[in-house]
Amino acid sequence: MKRFDVVSLGELNPDLILAEIAADGPVLGTEQGVGIFEKTLGSSTAITTVRLARLGMKTAMVAKLGNDDDGRFCLNALKEEGVDTAHILVDSKLQTGVTVSLTYATDRLLATYSGAMNALETEEVPDSLLASSRHLHVGSFYLQTALQEGLADLFKKAKSLGLSTSLDTGWDPNEQWQNDALNKTLEHTDIFFPNEKELVEMTQVSDVDVAAGQLLDRGVGTLVLKRGNQGAHLYTQAAPPLKAPAFITEVIDTTGAGDSFNAGFLYGFLSGQRQSEALRWANACGALAVQAVGGTGGYKSLEDVTSFLEKQI
C-alpha cells in the first residue's frame, strides 16, 4: 500500500476572480463593471490536487511559496482540504505568485504574476515521496521555468518507481510553444491533458485528430483533449478516438474547469475505471466546476459528482 494516491508538483498561488463582467471582452483605455469578486485558491496543480482530495484520493503537493499573506492563504487552504503539505517550501526571499481571472460571457483572460511559482526545481522533490505515491501529476509546465529542464528525468524516475505520470502544460504566456524540455517530458508522460487551443498551438496543426497523433508519436501514452462545450476526446495508439459530449449546464465561471476535468479523469484512471467512464467523470467534474465562482467551487465530495451523474440521461 502506498501512502499517497497522487503527489502533485507545481505552482501554488491565489486567484483573484472577477466575474459577471458586463462587457464582451477586455478593451484598453476603458473601465468595466464587475458583478463578482472573490479570492480563492488558484493554480492548475493545486486545483487538481484539491479536487482529487474531495473525491477521496490521498494527495500530497510539492510547491514553493513566499513567506507572505498570500502564501499562508494557499497553505491553509490546502490543509483545510486534507492535502499533505509537508513538502511545500516557504522561501522568505520570494513573493507568492498571483493570478487575476477575468471571466467574460464567452471566454476568460488570465493575468499571472509568477513570483515563487517559477522557482521550484525537480531536485527539491524527495525520492522517498515519489516512492510512497502511486501517481505523479504536474500542471502549468510553461509557467514553471525552473522545473522544465529536469522534468523529463523526474518523470522517468517516477515511472521506474512504479508511478504513472500526467501533465497539463496550460497556456504558454510567451507563446513560444516549441520546447525541447517538453518534448523530452512527453516521452515519459502516461496521460497528457491539453485543451484544444493549446494542442493546435503546440503542434501548429488545426485538425485535432492529426495533432493528437503527432503527440502520441512523441511518446504520450494517452492524450485527453479538453474541448469545452464540445466535450472531450481521448486518443491512444491502440484504438480509435473516444469522444464524450459535454454535459449541458449553467456557466458562471470557467476558472479551474479544466483542472477539475483533470481530477475527474485521474480519479477514474486510478480507480480502475474504463477509459470511457473516466472520460465521463472528467466531463462531470468540469461541468460542476463552472457552476460556481473559483477553481475549487462547484462540488465538495465524491457523492456530489455521483449524484450529478445519476441524474444524467
Helices and strands as residue ranges (DSSP letters): E 4-9, E 14-21, E 34-41, H 44-54, E 59-66, H 69-80, E 88-91, E 98-103, E 108-113, G 115-118, G 122-124, H 127-131, E 133-139, G 141-143, H 145-160, E 164-168, H 180-186, E 191-192, H 196-203, H 208-217, E 222-226, G 228-230, E 232-235, E 242-244, H 257-270, H 275-289, H 302-310
